[in-house]
Amino acid sequence: MRYICSLIMALVLFSCAEEHKKLPFTSVEITPVFNDSVSIRAITFLDGRTLAFAGSNGVYGTVDVNSLQVRSNVQTYDSLTPSFRAVGSTSEDFFMLSIESPALLYKTGDKGKMEVVYKEEGEGVFYDSLTFWNNMEGIAVGDTVDGCLSVIITRDGGNSWTKVPCSDLPEGVEGEGAFAASNSNIAVKGDKAWVGTTEGRVYFSDDKGMTWEVQETPIIADEPTQGIYSMDFFNENIGFAIGGDYTQPKSNKANKVKTIDGGKTWQLVADGHEPGYKSCVQFVPNSNGEALVVAGFTGISYSSDGGESWKELSEEPFFTLRFLNDSTAFAAGNKRIAKLLFR
């Protein structure tokens, strides 16, 4: 009996080990979920069952990830119809942030309606991305205003937001901003935050936005259409950023960089090799920081070796994607949201 129990235990352990050993992806199955006349560049999971999104023409809503049922609404502000390219969430609330002036940051209200918790007007106001460290502290980033990058932070669960003064930020570069391409030019892990800019620089904070410094990268940023479009961190050390030039999407020179020391140093990877321009990068969960998926209007590509080599999985165009688990993701783009099953 003892032998049989030992054998069963060994088989169980072997099965668990095999279950967690992921083989490289070779294909992706794409299931349409939502089709409308809007451009959607911002999605986030509220929990394991619900995907939230916001896009152009004031459209926002949710997707049930199991039934794929979509609920959508339109947000207006006086006579304006905002365009949203940034979303975020805590365990309690959903947030969406509009581009251009007036910048409008909405939060789920007590009565189920969206309410404005931050508003900013002025020349050059243009917010690009939003995320949260935890249920109380979050950050949003926009283009340069008054000589420095626009950074707003909440410490009270999103009820109020404060703009970081230029005196507390690194010296800006004229015209420096971020790309509102996929709500992924901010990455956070632990207390840390990394913000990729149009200048190919990375603003870094290790204390949830209290202090900042600049990390330099070799990513191409010679033209206004070049720079870092998206970045993701697997943990506090391993990160990846991608960009290029959306006006020259086939160009693959100096558009992919990687760090293994938290951004202290960044190195070009797959330089001169595919993929070219992409607007979003995400690490595959449970991949030990080795598997990455990138998406853009040129399609979806995958790497199983930390970005050193890539395989195109689909030519289907998307602006942004987020993983639900280590084989399922949801992606959004022009007039669409889709479920992606990687195999």
Residue pairs with C-beta under 8 A, 6 or more apart in sequence:
20 286
22 284
22 286
22 287
22 291
22 326
24 291
24 302
24 304
25 284
25 291
25 293
25 302
25 304
25 311
25 313
25 342
25 343
26 311
26 313
26 343
27 313
27 342
27 343
28 300
28 302
28 313
28 314
28 340
28 341
28 342
28 343
29 340
29 341
29 343
30 314
30 316
30 338
30 339
30 340
31 68
31 338
31 339
31 340
31 341
32 336
32 338
33 63
33 68
33 70
33 330
33 336
33 337
33 338
33 339
34 53
34 61
34 63
34 70
34 72
34 336
34 337
35 335
35 336
36 59
36 72
36 335
36 336
37 57
37 335
38 55
38 56
38 57
38 59
38 335
39 55
39 56
39 319
39 333
39 334
39 335
40 53
40 54
40 55
40 56
40 59
40 319
40 320
40 332
40 333
40 334
40 336
40 337
41 55
41 85
41 180
41 181
41 182
41 183
41 279
41 319
41 320
41 332
42 53
42 54
42 55
42 84
42 85
42 86
42 87
42 96
42 130
42 182
42 183
42 320
42 332
43 51
43 52
43 53
43 87
43 183
43 320
43 321
43 322
43 330
43 331
43 332
43 337
44 51
44 52
44 53
44 87
44 88
44 89
44 94
44 183
44 322
45 51
45 52
45 65
45 89
45 322
45 324
46 52
46 62
46 89
46 94
47 91
48 65
48 324
49 64
49 65
49 66
50 62
50 63
50 64
50 65
51 62
51 63
51 65
51 322
51 324
51 330
51 337
52 60
52 61
52 62
52 63
52 87
52 89
52 94
53 60
53 61
53 62
53 63
53 87
53 332
53 337
54 60
54 61
54 84
54 85
54 86
54 87
54 96
55 83
55 84
55 85
55 332
56 83
56 84
57 74
57 81
57 83
58 74
58 75
58 76
58 81
58 82
58 83
58 84
59 72
59 73
59 74
59 75
59 84
60 72
60 73
60 74
60 75
60 84
60 87
60 96
60 114
61 70
61 71
61 72
61 73
62 70
62 71
63 69
63 70
63 330
63 337
64 70
65 324
65 330
65 339
68 339
70 337
74 81
75 81
75 82
75 84
75 96
75 106
75 114
76 82
77 102
77 104
77 116
80 102
82 98
82 99
82 104
83 98
83 99
83 100
84 96
84 97
84 98
84 99
85 97
85 98
85 99
85 127
85 128
85 129
85 180
85 181
85 183
86 96
86 97
86 127
86 128
86 129
86 130
86 140
86 180
86 183
87 94
87 95
87 96
87 97
87 130
87 183
88 94
88 95
88 97
88 130
88 131
88 132
88 138
88 140
89 95
89 132
90 132
90 134
90 135
90 136
90 138
90 157
90 158
91 135
92 108
92 135
92 157
93 107
93 108
93 157
93 158
94 107
94 108
95 105
95 106
95 107
95 108
95 117
95 130
95 138
95 158
96 105
96 106
96 114
96 130
97 103
97 104
97 105
97 106
97 127
97 130
97 140
98 104
98 105
98 127
99 126
99 127
99 128
99 180
100 125
100 126
101 120
101 121
101 122
101 123
101 125
101 126
102 119
102 120
102 121
102 125
103 118
103 119
103 120
103 121
103 125
103 126
103 127
103 142
104 116
104 118
104 119
105 116
105 117
105 118
105 119
105 127
105 130
105 140
105 152
105 161
106 114
106 115
106 116
106 117
107 114
107 115
107 116
107 117
107 158
107 159
108 114
108 115
109 115
117 158
117 159
117 160
117 161
118 152
118 160
118 161
120 127
120 150
120 152
120 163
122 145
123 145
124 143
124 144
124 145
125 142
125 143
125 145
125 150
126 142
126 143
126 150
126 177
126 180
127 140
127 141
127 142
127 143
127 150
127 152
127 180
128 141
128 142
128 143
128 177
128 178
128 179
128 180
128 183
128 185
129 140
129 141
129 178
129 180
129 183
129 184
129 185
129 186
130 138
130 139
130 140
130 141
130 183
130 186
131 138
131 139
131 140
131 183
131 186
131 187
131 188
132 138
132 139
132 158
132 188
133 139
133 188
133 191
133 193
133 208
135 157
136 154
136 155
136 156
136 157
137 153
137 154
137 155
137 208
137 209
138 153
138 154
138 158
139 151
139 152
139 153
139 154
139 186
139 188
139 193
139 208
139 209
140 151
140 152
140 153
140 161
141 149
141 150
141 151
141 178
141 185
141 186
141 195
141 203
142 149
142 150
142 151
142 152
142 177
142 178
143 149
143 150
143 176
143 177
143 178
144 150
144 172
144 173
144 174
144 175
144 176
144 177
146 166
147 166
147 172
148 166
148 169
148 170
148 171
148 172
149 169
149 172
149 176
149 177
149 178
149 195
149 197
149 203
150 163
151 163
151 164
151 169
151 195
151 203
151 209
151 212
152 161
152 162
152 163
152 164
153 161
153 162
153 164
153 208
153 209
154 160
154 161
154 162
155 162
164 209
164 212
166 172
168 211
168 212
169 203
169 212
170 203
170 212
170 213
170 214
173 199
173 201
175 198
175 224
176 197
176 198
176 199
176 201
177 197
177 198
178 185
178 195
178 196
178 197
178 198
178 228
179 185
179 198
179 227
179 228
179 229
179 230
179 243
179 279
181 229
181 230
181 246
181 279
181 280
181 319
181 320
182 229
182 230
182 279
182 280
182 295
182 319
182 320
183 320
184 230
184 231
184 232
184 280
184 281
184 282
184 320
185 195
185 196
185 197
185 228
185 229
185 230
185 231
186 193
186 194
186 195
186 196
186 231
187 193
187 194
187 231
187 232
187 233
187 239
188 194
188 233
189 233
189 235
189 236
190 236
191 206
191 207
191 208
192 204
192 205
192 206
192 236
192 262
193 203
193 204
193 205
193 208
193 209
194 202
194 203
194 204
194 215
194 231
194 233
194 239
194 263
195 202
195 203
195 204
196 202
196 227
196 228
196 229
196 230
196 231
196 241
196 243
197 203
197 227
197 228
198 221
198 224
198 226
198 227
198 228
199 221
199 227
200 216
200 217
200 218
200 219
200 220
200 221
200 226
200 227
200 228
200 243
201 214
201 215
201 216
201 217
201 221
201 228
202 214
202 215
202 216
202 217
202 228
202 231
202 241
202 263
202 266
203 212
203 213
203 214
203 215
204 212
204 213
204 214
204 215
204 263
205 211
205 212
205 213
215 263
215 264
215 266
216 266
217 228
217 241
217 257
217 266
218 254
218 257
218 266
218 267
218 268
219 227
219 228
219 241
219 243
219 254
219 255
219 256
219 257
219 266
219 268
220 226
220 227
220 243
220 244
220 245
220 253
220 254
220 255
221 227
221 228
221 243
223 245
225 245
225 246
225 247
226 243
226 244
226 245
227 243
228 241
228 242
228 243
229 242
229 243
229 244
229 246
229 277
229 278
229 279
229 280
230 241
230 242
230 243
230 278
230 279
230 280
230 281
230 294
231 239
231 240
231 241
231 242
231 281
232 239
232 240
232 281
232 282
232 283
232 292
233 239
233 240
233 283
234 283
234 287
234 288
234 289
235 289
236 262
237 259
237 260
237 261
237 262
238 258
238 259
238 260
238 283
238 289
238 306
239 258
239 259
239 262
239 263
240 256
240 257
240 258
240 259
240 281
240 283
240 292
240 306
240 307
241 256
241 257
241 258
241 266
241 281
242 255
242 256
242 257
242 275
242 278
242 281
242 294
243 255
243 277
243 278
244 251
244 252
244 255
244 276
244 277
244 278
245 251
245 255
245 277
246 277
246 279
246 296
246 297
248 276
248 277
249 276
249 277
249 296
249 297
249 298
250 276
250 277
250 298
251 276
251 277
252 270
252 271
252 272
252 273
252 274
252 275
252 276
253 271
253 272
254 268
254 271
255 276
255 277
256 268
256 269
256 270
256 271
256 275
256 307
257 266
257 267
257 268
257 269
258 266
258 267
258 269
258 306
258 307
259 265
259 266
259 267
269 306
269 307
269 308
270 303
270 307
270 308
270 309
270 310
273 309
273 310
274 301
274 310
274 312
275 294
275 296
275 298
275 301
275 310
275 312
276 298
277 296
277 298
278 294
278 295
278 296
278 298
278 301
279 295
279 296
279 297
279 319
279 320
280 294
280 295
280 296
280 318
280 319
280 320
280 321
281 292
281 293
281 294
282 292
282 293
282 294
282 321
282 322
282 323
282 329
283 289
283 291
283 292
284 291
284 292
284 293
284 323
284 326
284 342
285 323
285 325
285 326
286 326
287 326
289 306
290 304
290 305
290 306
291 302
291 303
291 304
292 302
292 303
292 306
292 307
293 300
293 301
293 302
293 321
293 323
293 329
293 342
294 300
294 301
294 302
294 310
295 301
295 318
295 319
295 320
295 321
295 331
296 317
296 318
296 319
297 317
297 318
297 319
297 333
297 334
298 315
298 317
299 312
299 313
299 314
299 315
299 316
299 317
300 312
300 313
300 314
300 316
300 318
300 321
300 331
300 340
301 310
301 311
301 312
301 313
302 310
302 311
302 312
302 313
302 342
303 309
303 310
303 311
313 342
316 338
317 333
317 334
318 331
318 332
318 333
318 336
318 338
319 332
319 333
319 334
320 331
320 332
320 333
321 329
321 330
321 331
321 332
321 340
322 329
322 330
322 331
323 329
324 330
327 341
327 342
327 343
328 339
328 340
328 341
328 342
329 339
329 340
329 342
330 337
330 338
330 339
330 340
331 337
331 338
331 340
332 338
